[in-house]
Amino acid sequence: MKRLNLLSLYLFFSFISLAACSSVEEPYTKQTFPVKGKITVDGQDPGSPIQIKCISKGPADEEHPTISGGLTQNDGSFELSTYTSGDGLPVGDYALTFEWKKLDLMTRSYGGPDKLKKRYNDPKKPKIEFSVKEEGDAIDLGVIELTTK
């Protein structure tokens, strides 16, 4: 009898937790529009991921903030993300920053020196700026050429 009661309580609280988690996010999700491109380094595919951060140039949404960015594929191609992989960015003006660090397989994190020598990670001096508008067309940033020299 005790097992049944404990199981019932566990299932009840699990259901409540899942319902609360799934319903809280949906009303605050902003519409996103696809943004893609390709990065080359010294005229070549990078061969390993480059981290891309999207910096909003507009006023911060303090009530429902978002964080957008992505990683390139080894060939330099990328799709930026906000909520799910490759979903794009909400409407707004953006600047991009880039860092190219080594992947530590043990910690599954990127670290060490920036192979781009910190040339492209200052949001006050961005290499790429663009706007996402409500028309909903996918944005192709084309080839972004970075250098290590």
Contacts in CASP RR format, 6 or more apart in sequence:
PFRMAT RR
TARGET T0000
AUTHOR 0000-0000-0000
METHOD contacts of the structure
MODEL  1
MKRLNLLSLYLFFSFISLAACSSVEEPYTKQTFPVKGKITVDGQDPGSPI
QIKCISKGPADEEHPTISGGLTQNDGSFELSTYTSGDGLPVGDYALTFEW
KKLDLMTRSYGGPDKLKKRYNDPKKPKIEFSVKEEGDAIDLGVIELTTK
28 64 0 8 1.000
29 83 0 8 1.000
30 64 0 8 1.000
30 66 0 8 1.000
30 82 0 8 1.000
30 90 0 8 1.000
30 91 0 8 1.000
31 90 0 8 1.000
31 91 0 8 1.000
32 82 0 8 1.000
32 83 0 8 1.000
32 87 0 8 1.000
32 88 0 8 1.000
32 89 0 8 1.000
32 90 0 8 1.000
33 88 0 8 1.000
33 89 0 8 1.000
33 90 0 8 1.000
33 91 0 8 1.000
33 132 0 8 1.000
33 133 0 8 1.000
33 136 0 8 1.000
33 137 0 8 1.000
33 138 0 8 1.000
33 139 0 8 1.000
34 79 0 8 1.000
34 86 0 8 1.000
34 87 0 8 1.000
34 88 0 8 1.000
34 138 0 8 1.000
34 139 0 8 1.000
35 79 0 8 1.000
35 80 0 8 1.000
35 88 0 8 1.000
35 89 0 8 1.000
35 130 0 8 1.000
35 132 0 8 1.000
35 138 0 8 1.000
35 139 0 8 1.000
35 141 0 8 1.000
36 77 0 8 1.000
36 78 0 8 1.000
36 79 0 8 1.000
36 80 0 8 1.000
36 138 0 8 1.000
36 139 0 8 1.000
36 140 0 8 1.000
36 141 0 8 1.000
37 77 0 8 1.000
37 78 0 8 1.000
37 79 0 8 1.000
37 140 0 8 1.000
37 141 0 8 1.000
37 142 0 8 1.000
37 143 0 8 1.000
37 144 0 8 1.000
38 72 0 8 1.000
38 75 0 8 1.000
38 76 0 8 1.000
38 77 0 8 1.000
38 78 0 8 1.000
38 142 0 8 1.000
38 143 0 8 1.000
38 144 0 8 1.000
39 46 0 8 1.000
39 50 0 8 1.000
39 52 0 8 1.000
39 72 0 8 1.000
39 76 0 8 1.000
39 78 0 8 1.000
39 98 0 8 1.000
39 143 0 8 1.000
39 144 0 8 1.000
39 145 0 8 1.000
39 146 0 8 1.000
40 46 0 8 1.000
40 76 0 8 1.000
40 143 0 8 1.000
40 144 0 8 1.000
40 145 0 8 1.000
40 146 0 8 1.000
41 50 0 8 1.000
41 100 0 8 1.000
41 115 0 8 1.000
41 116 0 8 1.000
41 146 0 8 1.000
41 147 0 8 1.000
41 148 0 8 1.000
42 146 0 8 1.000
42 147 0 8 1.000
42 148 0 8 1.000
42 149 0 8 1.000
43 145 0 8 1.000
45 74 0 8 1.000
45 75 0 8 1.000
45 76 0 8 1.000
46 72 0 8 1.000
46 74 0 8 1.000
46 75 0 8 1.000
46 76 0 8 1.000
46 100 0 8 1.000
47 74 0 8 1.000
47 75 0 8 1.000
47 76 0 8 1.000
48 74 0 8 1.000
48 100 0 8 1.000
48 102 0 8 1.000
48 103 0 8 1.000
49 71 0 8 1.000
49 72 0 8 1.000
49 73 0 8 1.000
49 74 0 8 1.000
49 103 0 8 1.000
49 110 0 8 1.000
50 71 0 8 1.000
50 72 0 8 1.000
50 76 0 8 1.000
50 98 0 8 1.000
50 99 0 8 1.000
50 100 0 8 1.000
50 116 0 8 1.000
50 146 0 8 1.000
51 70 0 8 1.000
51 71 0 8 1.000
51 98 0 8 1.000
51 99 0 8 1.000
51 100 0 8 1.000
51 101 0 8 1.000
51 110 0 8 1.000
52 69 0 8 1.000
52 70 0 8 1.000
52 71 0 8 1.000
52 72 0 8 1.000
52 78 0 8 1.000
52 80 0 8 1.000
52 96 0 8 1.000
52 97 0 8 1.000
52 98 0 8 1.000
53 69 0 8 1.000
53 70 0 8 1.000
53 96 0 8 1.000
53 97 0 8 1.000
53 98 0 8 1.000
53 99 0 8 1.000
53 121 0 8 1.000
53 123 0 8 1.000
54 68 0 8 1.000
54 69 0 8 1.000
54 80 0 8 1.000
54 89 0 8 1.000
54 94 0 8 1.000
54 95 0 8 1.000
54 96 0 8 1.000
55 94 0 8 1.000
55 95 0 8 1.000
55 96 0 8 1.000
55 97 0 8 1.000
55 123 0 8 1.000
55 126 0 8 1.000
56 92 0 8 1.000
56 93 0 8 1.000
56 94 0 8 1.000
57 92 0 8 1.000
57 93 0 8 1.000
57 94 0 8 1.000
57 95 0 8 1.000
57 129 0 8 1.000
58 92 0 8 1.000
58 93 0 8 1.000
66 82 0 8 1.000
66 83 0 8 1.000
66 90 0 8 1.000
67 82 0 8 1.000
68 80 0 8 1.000
68 81 0 8 1.000
68 82 0 8 1.000
68 88 0 8 1.000
68 89 0 8 1.000
68 90 0 8 1.000
68 94 0 8 1.000
69 80 0 8 1.000
69 81 0 8 1.000
69 82 0 8 1.000
70 78 0 8 1.000
70 79 0 8 1.000
70 80 0 8 1.000
70 81 0 8 1.000
71 78 0 8 1.000
72 78 0 8 1.000
79 85 0 8 1.000
79 86 0 8 1.000
79 88 0 8 1.000
80 86 0 8 1.000
80 88 0 8 1.000
80 89 0 8 1.000
81 87 0 8 1.000
81 88 0 8 1.000
82 88 0 8 1.000
82 89 0 8 1.000
82 90 0 8 1.000
89 132 0 8 1.000
90 132 0 8 1.000
91 132 0 8 1.000
91 133 0 8 1.000
91 134 0 8 1.000
92 131 0 8 1.000
92 132 0 8 1.000
92 133 0 8 1.000
93 129 0 8 1.000
93 130 0 8 1.000
93 131 0 8 1.000
93 132 0 8 1.000
94 129 0 8 1.000
94 130 0 8 1.000
94 131 0 8 1.000
94 132 0 8 1.000
95 123 0 8 1.000
95 126 0 8 1.000
95 128 0 8 1.000
95 129 0 8 1.000
96 126 0 8 1.000
96 127 0 8 1.000
96 128 0 8 1.000
96 129 0 8 1.000
96 130 0 8 1.000
96 144 0 8 1.000
97 120 0 8 1.000
97 121 0 8 1.000
97 122 0 8 1.000
97 123 0 8 1.000
97 126 0 8 1.000
98 116 0 8 1.000
98 120 0 8 1.000
98 121 0 8 1.000
98 127 0 8 1.000
98 144 0 8 1.000
98 146 0 8 1.000
99 110 0 8 1.000
99 114 0 8 1.000
99 116 0 8 1.000
99 118 0 8 1.000
99 120 0 8 1.000
99 121 0 8 1.000
100 114 0 8 1.000
100 115 0 8 1.000
100 116 0 8 1.000
100 146 0 8 1.000
101 110 0 8 1.000
101 111 0 8 1.000
101 112 0 8 1.000
101 113 0 8 1.000
101 114 0 8 1.000
101 115 0 8 1.000
102 110 0 8 1.000
102 111 0 8 1.000
102 112 0 8 1.000
102 115 0 8 1.000
103 109 0 8 1.000
103 110 0 8 1.000
104 110 0 8 1.000
104 111 0 8 1.000
114 121 0 8 1.000
115 148 0 8 1.000
116 146 0 8 1.000
116 147 0 8 1.000
116 148 0 8 1.000
117 148 0 8 1.000
119 146 0 8 1.000
119 147 0 8 1.000
120 126 0 8 1.000
120 127 0 8 1.000
120 146 0 8 1.000
127 144 0 8 1.000
127 146 0 8 1.000
128 141 0 8 1.000
128 144 0 8 1.000
130 139 0 8 1.000
130 141 0 8 1.000
132 139 0 8 1.000
END
